[in-house]
Amino acid sequence: RLASRRAVEDARRGEAGRQAEAHNQERLTYFLHLPRTAGRTLYNCALKPAEPPSGRCPPSYAGLRVNGSDWWEEGGRACSLLSSHDDWSVLDLGLVPPSARIITQIRDPVDRVISSYEFSAEVALRAALYALERAKRGEPTEKPRNQRGLVETRDVWPWSELVPWMRDDILRRLQREAAEPEPHEGEMWLALSGPGGGRYYGNTRTNRTQWEAPPGARVKEPLDPYNNSLIMPLHEWARHPVVHELVHNGEALQLLGVTNYSRGGEEAAVVRSCVNPAAALARGAEGFEDVDGASTSAVQEAVKRIAEDRLRSLDFVGLKEKLEASIPLLLTTQLGRDQGVNGPAYGGGRTRDWDAFSYSDEEEEGDGEG
């Protein structure tokens, strides 16, 4: 049922786009931004400079700020370039018009999962350290909102869910670490790697380094960024139900409009439960009964085929692994820039012009994600 309905919707959308082109009507360009696919680079280097500021839709990374009836105003366009982390449900519900030109960018799923871990761990660690420092001074641990009106990572799905969860886990780990008694014997020296892989030792108290650790010193080995006691290890993180819900199969689920950020209601939750029974059971999905492995694999394969069909129906699909080729191709085939990267640009290269897109993380204003 899902496959047949998606096929009908894609055919209708394709026909609406062809009719708009046939009547020389300007079409909204919607960038369906899949997190951690270098989407920020594609947007800032190609999509945004190709559109005058007056044609850019309101920033919508913390929620869609326009709807289908807003795209057209009497006498002309309301805006013609929209970008958000929403899933396909915004098209299903008509919040994005069927004639819109749909652009996205994808990435190797394994690399995308690892990148999601790295980004959420980095932001969560800064948030945890900030909270600890403020708590020591008896001050509120929640960072104030930025004063420039930028959207912050804490408001942007899926980081709005991943980052607080990881921050709280890091705080528990740091508190456990602090509660463990320090051995008194021997001074602490850090084992460090030098140029060419050579090994040397450093003492943070004296700010000294030397090639050999002093006799009796306690040597602390370097932390493995993917497996240490201060942050949830990657192998543990990747198996957690929260990550299954928010990250795994995320590109496919976003293209189908069935993420947990979806406006699709019960159907979205049912599809996610079928694709990932473990996450469904862990979150206590009502009325859901686990299925055997063979059934789950069949559902996953069906969802994969539907997502692949949808990708083929889009106006443009970029590849993160071939970003340098994707950007000129996007400019020449979709944005009417026959000169490619040498074509006209609006506000290209002005750092402050990025503010309409960028959102800051919880610790550094202006940081964004790919």
PEJOKA-V943636 format. One record per backbone hydrogen bond with DSSP energy under -1.0 kcal/mol. NH is the residue of the N-H (numbers start at 1). CO is the residue of the C=O. If there is no record, write none. Layout:
nh/co
NH/CO
NH/CO
This chain:
nh/co
5/1
6/2
7/3
8/4
9/5
10/6
11/7
12/8
13/9
14/10
15/11
16/12
17/13
18/14
19/15
20/16
21/17
22/18
23/19
24/21
25/20
29/80
30/101
31/82
32/103
33/31
33/84
39/370
42/38
43/39
44/40
45/41
46/42
47/42
48/43
50/46
51/48
55/52
56/53
57/81
63/60
70/67
73/76
76/73
78/71
80/55
81/55
82/29
84/31
88/254
90/87
91/88
92/88
93/89
94/91
95/90
96/90
100/97
101/28
103/30
104/316
106/318
112/108
113/109
114/110
115/111
116/112
117/113
118/114
119/115
120/116
121/117
122/118
123/119
124/120
125/121
126/122
127/123
128/124
129/125
130/126
131/127
132/128
133/129
134/130
135/131
136/132
137/133
138/135
139/134
153/360
155/152
156/153
160/156
161/158
162/158
163/159
165/161
166/162
167/163
168/164
169/165
170/166
171/167
172/168
173/169
174/170
175/171
176/172
177/173
178/174
179/175
189/218
190/202
191/220
192/200
194/198
197/194
198/195
200/192
201/210
202/190
203/208
207/203
208/203
210/201
217/214
218/187
220/189
227/224
234/226
237/233
238/234
240/237
244/240
245/241
246/242
247/243
248/243
250/247
253/249
254/250
255/251
256/252
258/253
262/259
269/265
270/266
271/267
272/268
273/269
274/270
275/271
276/272
280/276
281/277
282/278
283/279
285/280
288/285
296/292
297/293
298/294
299/295
300/296
301/297
302/298
303/299
304/300
305/301
306/302
307/303
308/304
309/305
310/306
311/307
312/308
314/311
315/102
316/102
318/104
320/106
322/319
323/320
326/322
327/323
329/325
330/326
331/327
332/328
333/329
334/330
335/330
337/331
340/337
342/339
343/340
346/49
350/347
353/350
354/351
355/352
357/354
358/354
360/151
361/364
367/364
